[in-house]
Amino acid sequence: MSRTMQVSDSVLVEADRMAIWSQVADPTQMPRWSPENTGASSEPGRPLEVGEVFDGTNRRGRARWVTECVVAESDPGRRFVFHVRKIGVGSPRLRGRIATWAYDFADADGGTLVTETWTDRRTSWPDWAAGIFDRAATGGALFADFQRRNIRRTLARLKVELEQQA
């Protein structure tokens, strides 16, 4: 059986599409919603543009790691995408195709439909090797299942907070 390479979920947020996009496209804001992300090295207070690079700090239990990310798409009010291209403990040193995170924003009745998508870019890894690594890194789950839960939590927190702001 081949592994799932992409997971996605959506939530309706009763808030303006541009207001949501401008916060999500500023990686320094993500710790407010994400169960793993603890910060980003970009200049806070503004959405990033295509080609800009930022480091993300992350935590899962006692594990800590840093990723280097590059913005691949930044379409105001519509889409924000970045590729994780390096990872490491303390600093991102190991280069590779790791993951892509995408956020889509669409007008919907009563607000904005926000969709978060994680894509596993470790396409050269054999499924068995990815499975062993995933279970060790997550405490027993495959990354697709683990990220599905993280996305659900992130979107739920984002919805609550941004609807309170609206």
Sequence and secondary structure as in RCSB ss.txt:
>XXXX:A:sequence
MSRTMQVSDSVLVEADRMAIWSQVADPTQMPRWSPENTGASSEPGRPLEVGEVFDGTNRRGRARWVTECVVAESD
PGRRFVFHVRKIGVGSPRLRGRIATWAYDFADADGGTLVTETWTDRRTSWPDWAAGIFDRAATGGALFADFQRRN
IRRTLARLKVELEQQA
>XXXX:A:secstr
     EEEEEEEESS HHHHHHHHTSGGGGGGT SSEEEE S TTS   TT EEEEEEEETTEEEEEEEEEEEEE
TTTEEEEEEEEEESSS  EEEEEEEEEEEEEEETTEEEEEEEEEE  TTS HHHHHHHHHHHHTS  HHHHHHHH
HHHHHHHHHHHHHHH 
